[in-house]
Amino acid sequence: MVFDCQRIRSLSPAQGWSVHEQEDDEGEFRSDTDSHVRLKVELDCARGVPQLQVTTREDDD
């Protein structure tokens, strides 16, 4: 991933994952083997330092 306080510039998934969504301040990866497994990435900036928060989610759809 490449990011700064303004936006996420690029998302590069690890092997076995795909980029599902990408916006300026958030993105989402999905597992290639199970599309219900997701990693959400959120960008924040604290005192001029970019920070990412990554959360996992598994849907039961």
C-alpha positions in Angstrom: 0.0 0.0 0.0 1.1 3.5 -0.7 -0.6 6.3 1.2 -0.2 9.7 2.8 -2.5 12.0 4.9 -4.4 13.0 1.8 -5.4 9.6 0.4 -4.6 6.0 -0.3 -2.6 6.1 -3.5 -2.5 2.4 -4.2 -3.5 -0.9 -2.8 -1.5 -4.0 -3.6 -3.1 -7.3 -2.4 -1.1 -10.2 -1.1 -1.3 -13.5 -3.0 -4.7 -15.0 -2.6 -6.4 -11.6 -2.2 -8.0 -9.0 -4.6 -8.8 -5.3 -4.3 -12.6 -5.1 -4.0 -13.0 -1.3 -3.4 -10.7 1.7 -3.2 -11.6 5.2 -2.2 -9.4 8.1 -1.0 -9.7 7.2 2.7 -10.6 3.5 2.7 -10.3 0.3 0.7 -11.3 -3.4 0.9 -9.6 -6.6 0.0 -11.4 -9.9 -0.5 -10.1 -13.4 -0.3 -9.9 -15.1 -3.7 -11.0 -18.4 -2.2 -13.9 -17.2 -0.1 -15.4 -13.8 -1.1 -17.1 -13.6 2.3 -13.7 -13.0 4.0 -12.7 -9.3 3.8 -10.1 -6.9 5.1 -11.1 -3.3 5.4 -8.5 -0.6 5.4 -9.2 2.9 6.7 -6.9 5.9 6.5 -6.7 8.5 9.2 -4.2 11.3 9.9 -3.0 12.2 13.4 -0.7 15.2 13.8 0.4 15.0 10.2 1.2 11.3 10.4 -0.9 8.9 8.2 -2.2 5.9 10.0 -4.0 2.8 8.7 -6.6 0.7 10.6 -7.2 -2.8 9.3 -10.2 -4.8 10.4 -11.3 -8.2 9.3 -14.9 -9.3 8.5 -16.5 -12.5 7.5 -20.0 -12.4 6.1 -22.5 -15.2 6.5 -24.5 -14.4 3.4 
